[in-house]
Amino acid sequence: MSAAPHYIPSPTPDLARIERALVSVSDKEGLIELGKVLARHGIEILSTGGSAKALRDAGIAVVEVSDHTGFPEIMDGRVKTLQPSIHGGILARRTDAAHCKAMTDHKIAGIDLVVSNLYPFEATVARGADFPTCVENIDIGGPALIRASAKNHDFVTIVVDPADYTRVIAELEANQGATTLALRRALAAKAYARTAAYDAAIAAWFARQQGETFPERLTLAAERVQVLRYGENPHQQAAFYSDGSRRPGIATARMVQGKELSYNNIGDTEAAYECVAEFKEPAVVVVKHANPCGVAIGADQYAAYLKAYACDPVSIYGGIVALNTTLEVRTAEDLAKRFLEVIIAPDATPEALAVLARRKAVRVLLAGSLPDPASAGMTLKSVAGGYLLQSRDNGHVPGSALKVVTKRAPTPKEIDDLLFAFTVCKHVKSNAIVYAKDGATVGIGAGQMNRRDSSRIAAIRAAESGELAGLEKSPAIGSVVASDAFFPFADGLLAAAEAGATAIIQPGGSLRDQEVIDAADEKGLAMVFTGMRHFRH
């Protein structure tokens, strides 16, 4: 066992000298550099397993924990640091006479620095390991060491992240082998956050294994990506966190140019990228204030972009543009003429990036891949005193599921546009109405308190964009219309018919469905029911 000096009470220090360190890490990044600094300051290093081997191979003297405790590692290493001589050395308050006497009587040597990161449970789950392997990667001794050290941070420095080694090294060098109370408190806070996140990940995984979509106790853990300049408005504070799911999009994208993303940029960009991922054909989505204002598919990217732009050439100003294919130079040249906040795509050609570099303020994000719109997932919303948790809206309506309810059935071309419009509707705030023609939106009405107004606003948008394009008539004439929920009255449908629409897609299910069907028949419209609603509040 290591020699245990005679301990006497001393004042709580600002500078706590490190005489002995316990190092037990899964992630060996930066370990050797830290170990060399500890050795240079004459700090005894206790260690176990792979950590001890890595240090010893680098020529750094190490005392095995089993030699320090006088008790061997047992049960395949499950029990090695769960010992009174370890936890007594960590938890003892050096200012407490009874604690100091207990250390002396039981020959417990103080431990002043604990360097511990945990078994890679989250990574093990992420790579799809089986149940026994995941369980075996649940760390027990590590969290116990970390929590004990953090509790006794008046005297003990706890380090759980290799990124913090430089901070500790700087203080050791500046203070002759001691750390400040300010650093110890900061690292203690980080330590508790790490064990909380670790336990949350384990709890969430166990709930999934039991088939619990909504466990009795919801545990959340997220890692801060960025402190934002402000929130929705300048007087609000905000930060962006990653949940670790690695869903392609705003959390995983690489920013290749532009100003720092804002709170609103992040929300709008996520809305645009989730929408554009819905389509297999080359697609472009323009979003303003979390609502699509232009969506189109085309034979190629540039054709899709021109159609998306044409839907609302006014609202694209200061908007977000998302693409589902590699950004090409021809599209980039047109985008560079616009004032845009964000452009996001899976990738971009070097030529396209060179063109956009002329607009240094625009943020250009490359996400690498597209999110799967059919994949399962959860969304969370805060309310006063709690949260609302629900599964992601990954619903999809195939053509085979459409139910024709009018005398006239839609033509094959109308069906294609109806399905396109209903897909877009899924990403528009309720009450949502989408006019579409030839694989492009021509008018969108969003967020209104009644469906009739949404229908009228969408028609107005279509007429105005037609005028701007120099068309003889509104592009809403001959279009189809999608509604995210049923028409409670015939007025919304009649507004669409007045605008020139020829076919309607809606969920159905209203008490007045027959009234709406009769109105459609009277106007000669084709109408199909989906049986699926896409409210988005």
Secondary structure, DSSP 8 states (H G I E B T S, - for coil): -------------SEEE--EEEEE-S--TTHHHHHHHHHHTT-EEEE-HHHHHHHHHTT---EEHHHHHTS--BTTTTBSS-SHHHHHHHH--TT-HHHHHHHHHTT-----EEEE----HHHHHHTT--HHHHHHT--SHHHHHHHHHHHTTTT-EEE--GGGHHHHHHHHHHTTSEEEHHHHHHHHHHHHHHHHHHHHHHHHHHHHHTT-SS-SS-----EEEEE-S-SSSTTS--EEEE-S---SSTTT-EEEESS---HHHHHHHHHHHHHHTT-SS-EEEEEETTEEEEEEE-SSHHHHHHHHHHH-TTTTTTEEEEESS-B-HHHHHHHTTS-EEEEEES-B-HHHHHHHTTSTTSEEEE-SS---TTS--EEEEEETTEEEEEE-------GGG-EE-SSS---HHHHHHHHHHHHHHTTS-SS-EEEEETTEEEEEE-S-SSHHHHHHHHHHHHHHHHHHTT-SS-TTTT-EEEESS--SSSHHHHHHHHHT--EEEE----TTHHHHHHHHHHTT-EEEE-S------
